[in-house]
Amino acid sequence: MWISIIIFFAFVAIFTIGFRYTVIFATRIVARNIEKTHKTTESIINTKLPPKEWISKWGRKIEKLSNNHVDSARKDRLMLQAKDYSLKKLASLIKYYENSNLVEDEETRSIILEELREIGRSWEEEWDSKIQH
């Protein structure tokens, strides 16, 4: 009987410790994602350009094609894919700031949203110059 009680308490202790560290680990992941989102937003607002990690996949492929002047249709398709992907990511950032509690106040929220929307309009119109940075 005592062995059963000791095993039960050991199980509860291990479960509690495991749960605690799982919560700590999950909190760190969430904090890292929030930090990355805010740094990405800051970078976009400061440079008016899509972050390199958003367009690097297409940039490498386009660079390979620019050495081969034959395949301009594929290059145009890749540019369009990069544009669509970046605009979707920007739209998700806008949605994040519309709903986030992690903004200082409503005035700050409206400034950030207006900047991001203006940048989105700029990317829509002048994408070719944006991806060549």
C-alpha positions as CSV (number, residue, x, y, z in Angstrom):
1,M,0.0,0.0,0.0
2,W,2.8,2.4,0.9
3,I,4.4,1.7,-2.4
4,S,1.2,2.7,-4.3
5,I,1.1,6.0,-2.4
6,I,4.7,6.7,-3.1
7,I,4.3,5.9,-6.8
8,F,1.2,8.1,-6.9
9,F,3.1,11.1,-5.3
10,A,6.0,10.5,-7.6
11,F,3.7,10.6,-10.6
12,V,2.0,13.8,-9.4
13,A,5.4,15.4,-8.8
14,I,6.8,14.4,-12.2
15,F,3.6,15.5,-13.9
16,T,3.6,18.9,-12.1
17,I,7.3,19.5,-13.0
18,G,6.7,18.5,-16.6
19,F,3.6,20.7,-16.9
20,R,5.5,23.7,-15.4
21,Y,8.4,23.4,-17.9
22,T,6.0,22.9,-20.7
23,V,4.2,26.1,-19.8
24,I,7.6,27.9,-19.6
25,F,8.7,26.5,-23.0
26,A,5.3,27.5,-24.6
27,T,5.5,31.0,-23.1
28,R,9.0,31.5,-24.5
29,I,7.9,30.4,-28.0
30,V,4.9,32.8,-27.9
31,A,7.1,35.6,-26.7
32,R,9.6,35.0,-29.4
33,N,6.8,35.0,-32.1
34,I,5.4,38.3,-30.7
35,E,8.9,39.8,-30.7
36,K,9.5,38.7,-34.3
37,T,6.2,40.1,-35.4
38,H,6.9,43.5,-33.8
39,K,10.5,43.6,-35.2
40,T,9.2,42.7,-38.7
41,T,6.6,45.5,-38.4
42,E,9.2,48.0,-37.3
43,S,11.5,46.9,-40.2
44,I,8.7,47.3,-42.8
45,I,7.6,50.7,-41.5
46,N,11.2,52.0,-41.4
47,T,12.3,50.7,-44.8
48,K,9.0,50.5,-46.7
49,L,10.3,47.2,-48.1
50,P,9.3,43.6,-47.6
51,P,11.6,41.8,-45.1
52,K,14.3,39.7,-46.7
53,E,13.0,36.5,-45.2
54,W,9.7,37.0,-47.0
55,I,11.2,37.3,-50.4
56,S,14.5,35.4,-50.2
57,K,13.1,32.2,-51.6
58,W,11.9,33.9,-54.7
59,G,14.9,36.3,-54.9
60,R,17.3,33.4,-55.2
61,K,15.3,31.8,-58.0
62,I,14.9,35.1,-59.8
63,E,18.6,35.8,-59.5
64,K,19.4,32.4,-61.1
65,L,17.0,33.2,-63.9
66,S,18.4,36.7,-64.4
67,N,21.7,35.0,-65.5
68,N,19.7,33.1,-68.1
69,H,17.9,35.8,-70.1
70,V,15.7,33.3,-71.9
71,D,13.0,32.6,-69.2
72,S,11.4,36.0,-68.6
73,A,7.9,34.5,-68.3
74,R,9.0,32.3,-65.4
75,K,10.8,35.3,-63.8
76,D,7.6,37.3,-64.0
77,R,5.6,34.4,-62.5
78,L,8.1,34.2,-59.6
79,M,7.9,38.0,-59.1
80,L,4.1,37.7,-58.9
81,Q,4.3,34.8,-56.4
82,A,6.7,36.9,-54.2
83,K,4.3,39.8,-54.4
84,D,1.3,37.7,-53.5
85,Y,3.1,36.1,-50.6
86,S,4.3,39.4,-49.2
87,L,0.9,41.0,-49.5
88,K,-0.7,38.1,-47.7
89,K,1.9,38.3,-44.9
90,L,1.3,42.1,-44.7
91,A,-2.4,41.5,-44.5
92,S,-1.9,39.1,-41.6
93,L,0.2,41.8,-39.9
94,I,-2.6,44.3,-40.4
95,K,-5.1,41.8,-39.0
96,Y,-2.8,41.2,-36.0
97,Y,-2.6,44.9,-35.2
98,E,-6.3,45.3,-35.6
99,N,-6.9,42.8,-32.9
100,S,-3.8,42.9,-30.7
101,N,-3.8,44.0,-27.1
102,L,-0.1,44.5,-27.3
103,V,-0.3,48.0,-28.8
104,E,0.4,51.0,-26.5
105,D,-2.9,52.8,-27.2
106,E,-5.5,53.4,-29.9
107,E,-3.6,56.3,-31.5
108,T,-0.5,54.1,-31.9
109,R,-2.7,51.3,-33.4
110,S,-4.2,53.7,-35.9
111,I,-0.8,55.1,-36.9
112,I,0.7,51.6,-37.4
113,L,-2.3,50.4,-39.3
114,E,-2.3,53.4,-41.6
115,E,1.4,53.0,-42.3
116,L,1.0,49.3,-43.1
117,R,-2.0,49.9,-45.4
118,E,-0.1,52.7,-47.2
119,I,2.9,50.3,-47.6
120,G,0.6,47.7,-49.0
121,R,-0.8,50.1,-51.5
122,S,2.8,51.0,-52.5
123,W,3.8,47.3,-52.9
124,E,0.7,46.8,-55.1
125,E,1.7,49.6,-57.4
126,E,5.5,49.4,-57.4
127,W,6.4,45.8,-56.6
128,D,9.2,45.4,-59.2
129,S,11.3,48.1,-57.6
130,K,10.6,46.7,-54.1
131,I,11.9,43.2,-54.8
132,Q,15.1,44.4,-56.4
133,H,16.5,45.8,-53.2
